[in-house]
Amino acid sequence: MDKHRYIAELEKLLVFMTSADREETARLYAAAFDAAGEEGLDALLARLGSPTRAAIRLSRTYEPGHIEDEALQAVTYFIDDAIQFNAGRVRILHGTGTGALRQSIRDYLDSVPAVRRYADEDIRFGGAGITVVEF
């Protein structure tokens, strides 16, 4: 299943969410697909499960307006994995939006001793919508 089909199916199942949260969730899932790339697609799909399973999981924890909390938890796991697997550098695609998620992620990164530095991606590759983290 490709990114667009997965997200389209997931969005149809997220009727319990506000439209803003549904859009934010779709954006976060798209970011996960983009970060995984072609080489990581199978692993990502195995981790996410089907769109139905993802929607069920989301429905169990959903509280309107708390998408940022879920995104930050996903970033925490992602950074932990990157440290565990000795990644030298990772990119976090969070979008620009209001900037609240970007700031929350950066506040978290400030608390991680293994993070040497972080910065906006080059403007040609996403600018302020992507944070590049170096370990």
C-alpha positions as CSV (number, residue, x, y, z in Angstrom):
1,M,0.0,0.0,0.0
2,D,1.4,3.4,-0.9
3,K,1.4,6.6,1.3
4,H,-1.6,8.3,-0.5
5,R,-3.8,5.2,-0.3
6,Y,-3.0,4.5,3.3
7,I,-3.7,8.1,4.4
8,A,-6.9,8.3,2.3
9,E,-8.2,5.2,4.0
10,L,-7.1,6.3,7.4
11,E,-8.8,9.7,7.0
12,K,-12.1,8.0,6.1
13,L,-12.0,6.2,9.4
14,L,-11.2,9.2,11.6
15,V,-14.8,10.4,11.8
16,F,-14.5,10.7,15.5
17,M,-11.9,13.5,15.2
18,T,-12.4,17.2,14.6
19,S,-11.6,18.1,11.0
20,A,-8.5,20.0,12.2
21,D,-7.2,17.0,14.1
22,R,-8.0,14.7,11.2
23,E,-5.9,17.0,8.9
24,E,-3.1,17.2,11.4
25,T,-3.1,13.4,11.8
26,A,-3.0,12.9,8.1
27,R,-0.1,15.4,7.9
28,L,1.8,13.5,10.6
29,Y,1.3,10.1,9.0
30,A,2.5,11.6,5.6
31,A,5.6,12.9,7.4
32,A,6.2,9.4,8.7
33,F,5.9,8.0,5.2
34,D,8.2,10.7,3.9
35,A,10.8,10.1,6.6
36,A,10.7,6.3,6.0
37,G,11.3,6.6,2.3
38,E,11.0,3.7,-0.2
39,E,13.6,1.7,1.7
40,G,11.8,1.9,5.0
41,L,8.2,1.6,3.7
42,D,7.7,-2.1,4.6
43,A,9.0,-1.6,8.1
44,L,6.8,1.5,8.6
45,L,3.7,-0.4,7.4
46,A,4.5,-3.3,9.7
47,R,4.8,-0.9,12.6
48,L,1.7,1.1,11.8
49,G,-0.5,-1.8,10.9
50,S,-3.5,-1.4,8.6
51,P,-5.4,2.0,8.4
52,T,-8.2,0.3,10.4
53,R,-5.8,-0.8,13.1
54,A,-4.3,2.7,13.2
55,A,-7.7,4.3,13.5
56,I,-8.7,2.0,16.3
57,R,-5.5,2.8,18.2
58,L,-6.1,6.5,17.7
59,S,-9.7,6.3,18.8
60,R,-8.6,4.8,22.1
61,T,-6.4,7.7,23.0
62,Y,-8.0,10.6,21.1
63,E,-8.8,13.8,22.9
64,P,-9.6,16.8,20.8
65,G,-6.6,19.1,20.5
66,H,-4.1,16.6,21.8
67,I,-2.5,15.7,18.5
68,E,0.7,17.6,19.5
69,D,1.1,15.3,22.5
70,E,0.9,12.2,20.3
71,A,3.3,13.7,17.8
72,L,5.8,14.5,20.5
73,Q,5.6,11.0,21.8
74,A,6.3,9.7,18.3
75,V,9.3,12.0,18.1
76,T,10.5,10.8,21.4
77,Y,10.5,7.2,20.2
78,F,12.1,8.2,16.9
79,I,15.0,10.0,18.7
80,D,15.4,7.1,21.1
81,D,15.7,4.7,18.1
82,A,18.1,7.0,16.3
83,I,20.4,7.1,19.3
84,Q,20.1,3.4,19.8
85,F,21.1,2.7,16.2
86,N,23.9,5.3,16.2
87,A,22.3,7.5,13.5
88,G,24.5,10.5,13.0
89,R,21.8,12.7,11.8
90,V,18.0,12.6,11.4
91,R,15.3,14.9,10.0
92,I,12.0,15.5,11.7
93,L,9.2,16.7,9.4
94,H,6.8,18.7,11.5
95,G,5.5,21.3,9.1
96,T,5.2,25.0,9.8
97,G,1.6,25.5,11.0
98,T,1.5,27.7,14.1
99,G,5.0,26.7,15.2
100,A,3.8,25.1,18.4
101,L,4.8,21.6,17.5
102,R,8.2,22.7,16.2
103,Q,8.8,24.5,19.5
104,S,7.6,21.5,21.6
105,I,10.0,19.2,19.6
106,R,12.9,21.6,20.1
107,D,12.2,21.9,23.8
108,Y,12.3,18.1,24.0
109,L,15.6,18.0,22.0
110,D,17.1,20.5,24.5
111,S,16.6,17.8,27.2
112,V,18.3,15.0,25.3
113,P,22.0,14.8,26.2
114,A,22.9,12.9,23.0
115,V,21.7,15.7,20.7
116,R,24.7,17.8,19.7
117,R,22.7,20.4,17.7
118,Y,19.6,20.9,15.7
119,A,18.6,23.5,13.1
120,D,16.1,24.2,10.4
121,E,16.6,22.3,7.2
122,D,18.0,24.2,4.2
123,I,15.3,26.3,2.7
124,R,15.6,24.3,-0.6
125,F,14.6,21.1,1.3
126,G,11.9,22.3,3.7
127,G,13.3,25.1,5.8
128,A,11.5,25.7,9.0
129,G,9.1,22.8,8.5
130,I,11.9,20.3,9.1
131,T,14.3,20.1,12.0
132,V,17.7,18.5,11.3
133,V,19.1,16.8,14.4
134,E,22.7,15.8,14.8
135,F,24.0,13.4,17.5
